[in-house]
Amino acid sequence: MTANQRIGRNIRRIRRAADLSQEALADQAGIHRTMIGQYEWGEREPLTRSFLKLAAALGVDLAVLAEGVRWEPGRSSPGRWVIDEDAK
């Protein structure tokens, strides 16, 4: 599983718990519905602005959307998101 897939699972889990369709979440967040699907399947990494909009629309902290993922700083590159093996 990639970090994008883990974030996508978190988005889908929270959306379903809120009893929202992808379309309803997209409307509330101001994001196109197809993007929601791409995020949920881990096909795209949400931009910071989209991440903030999703958290607000779902009524959760950013940390909840990123649960199980952590940022690994790079030495010669900007860094990357990785699965946090220590996460529950």
N, C-alpha and C positions, 0 to 999 in steps of 0.2 A: 504494500500500500504506500502511496506517495503522500506527501504533506497536503497536496491539493485535494486528493481523494478523502483524506481525513477531515479536512475543513468542509468539504462537500457533504460528507456524512453528518457532520454536526449541523450544518444548515438544514438539511432534509429532516433530521430528527426533531429539531426545534420547530421547524415549520409545521410538521405533522402534529406535534404536540399542541401547537396553537390552532390546529384545525384550519390551516390556510392552504389554499391551492397555490401552485407556482404563480398563476396569474394574479391572485389576490396579493401575494407577497410582492410581486413585481410592481403592482400598482401602488402599494403602500410605500415601497422603497424608491420608486421612481427609476426602476431598472427594467429593461426589456425582459419579457418572460423567457425568451430563449437563453438569455444570459444566466437566469436562475438555474435552468436545467444544466447548462454547461458547468456552472459552479458545483452543483450537486453531484455531478458525475466526475468531478475532478479534472475536467477537460480544460478549464481555465482557472487562473489564479485571480481572485478578486483584487482590483485596484484598491488602494487605501480608501478612496471616496466611496466606492461600492461597499466595502467592508463596513464602513461607518454607517451607511444607509441601511444595510441589512440588519446590523445590530439594533439600530433605532427602531426599524419596522417590526422586528421580532421582540423588542423590549428586553434585550439582554446586553450584558457587558461584552466588549470585544473578546475578553478572555474566554468567555463561554463558546464563542464561535471558533476560537483557536485552541480549544481544549485538545490536548494530546499532541500538540505541535509546538516546536520552539524554534527560535531564530539562532542559527549558527553563524557567527561572524566569520568572514573569510580573512585570510592573511594577505593574499594578493588579489582577491576578488571581493565584490561587495558582500557576499554571504548568501545564505539560502535558508529556506524553511525545511526542517527535518522532522520526522516522527520522533516524538519524545518517548523513548522506550520505558522511562520511569513513570509515565502517566498511567493512571488507573483506567 
